[in-house]
Amino acid sequence: MPSEKDLILIFSIDGCKFSIGIEDLIEVTENLELSSNYHSEECLGKVEFRGSEIPLVDIKKRLSLPEEGQRICETAAIVKVWDAVIALPIDSVEGVFVAGSGVFPFPRIMLMEEDAYTFIYRWNEEFVLFMNLPGIYNKDAINKISNDGQSTL
């Protein structure tokens, strides 16, 4: 169970609140523009980040969230997963907060992606799902996405 002093970034995707540990976050960037139109099942394209191209990962597809038409991504959380740097498209950022005491384990039996979430936080009368990025993308999958934009795992 996380310590009460752990910091989390809370953000929204399609009106749902998610969080990641601050140790996984590099930065949040706005006015995102694709530098490459490369598109695959798991990669929406490549984006420029500090002089390199990194994959813009379709996190909604991996988490089995509904796809609603063509999505324009303007904001992304740049995160480190395993040894790779990727961009996760998000709608908005609530901020960085201390993980409070209202934390409880997620019932994994309810998940399509068994290791996708590990905890639920209660924040401002809402539930926030804590993303387990290494559980969503194992090392082989994230290396494949980083190298060629897609994964078969």
Secondary structure as UniProt FT lines:
FT   TURN            4..5
FT   STRAND          7..13
FT   TURN            14..15
FT   STRAND          16..21
FT   HELIX           22..24
FT   STRAND          25..29
FT   STRAND          34..36
FT   STRAND          43..49
FT   TURN            50..51
FT   STRAND          52..57
FT   HELIX           59..62
FT   TURN            63..64
FT   STRAND          75..81
FT   TURN            82..83
FT   STRAND          84..90
FT   STRAND          92..98
FT   STRAND          103..105
FT   HELIX           108..110
FT   TURN            114..115
FT   STRAND          117..123
FT   TURN            124..125
FT   STRAND          126..131
FT   HELIX           133..136
FT   HELIX           139..148
//
